[in-house]
Amino acid sequence: MDGNAACGLKKQSPIDIVTKDVKYNDHLKEFVMSGYDEVQGTLFLHNNGHSVQVDTNDANWTVSGGSLADTYKLLQFHFH
């Protein structure tokens, strides 16, 4: 992208994870994903111009653990 100083750098998606260089961190906790196995609230599916996006404002889906300092609630997810 012209004019963007971050374009072409090494910390962009997709990231090539070289599995032979991965180091195990035994201090990390397990990721905990809650509520995703239940139908909850209202989902809004739409084309945002570059992907399919699903928004919710009343589902109680959360993720915690790993290196996360807190519990986070899902507001949206999208596909590319």
C-alpha positions in Angstrom: 0.0 0.0 0.0 1.6 3.2 -1.1 2.2 5.7 1.7 2.0 3.2 4.5 5.3 2.9 6.4 4.3 -0.5 7.9 3.6 -2.1 4.6 5.9 -5.0 3.8 7.3 -5.4 7.2 7.7 -8.7 9.1 4.9 -8.4 11.6 1.9 -8.7 9.3 -0.7 -11.4 8.6 -0.2 -14.0 7.3 2.7 -14.9 9.5 4.9 -17.8 8.5 5.4 -19.8 11.7 8.5 -22.0 11.3 7.5 -24.9 13.5 11.0 -26.2 14.0 11.9 -22.9 15.7 8.9 -22.8 18.0 9.8 -22.9 21.7 7.4 -24.3 24.3 6.5 -21.9 27.1 5.3 -23.9 30.2 4.2 -20.7 31.9 1.3 -20.2 29.5 -2.1 -21.4 30.7 -4.6 -23.2 28.5 -7.0 -21.1 26.4 -10.5 -21.3 27.7 -13.3 -20.6 25.3 -16.7 -20.4 26.9 -20.3 -20.3 25.5 -19.3 -21.1 21.9 -21.2 -24.4 22.0 -24.5 -22.7 22.8 -26.8 -20.7 20.5 -27.0 -17.2 22.1 -28.3 -13.8 21.3 -28.7 -12.3 17.9 -26.0 -12.6 15.2 -25.7 -10.1 12.3 -24.1 -11.5 9.2 -22.9 -9.0 6.5 -20.5 -8.4 3.7 -18.2 -5.6 4.9 -16.6 -5.2 1.5 -13.6 -7.5 1.9 -14.9 -10.4 4.1 -17.9 -12.0 5.7 -18.4 -10.5 9.2 -20.6 -11.7 12.0 -21.4 -9.1 14.7 -23.2 -9.7 18.0 -24.1 -7.5 20.9 -25.8 -9.9 23.3 -24.0 -13.3 23.0 -22.0 -14.3 26.1 -19.0 -15.9 24.3 -15.7 -15.4 26.0 -12.0 -16.3 25.8 -9.4 -16.3 28.6 -6.2 -18.0 29.6 -3.0 -18.3 27.5 -1.1 -15.1 28.0 -4.3 -13.1 28.3 -4.5 -10.9 31.4 -8.3 -10.9 31.5 -11.4 -12.5 30.1 -12.6 -11.1 26.7 -16.1 -11.1 25.3 -16.7 -11.7 21.6 -18.1 -8.7 19.7 -17.4 -9.8 16.1 -15.5 -12.3 14.0 -14.8 -12.4 10.3 -13.6 -14.7 7.5 -11.2 -13.9 4.7 
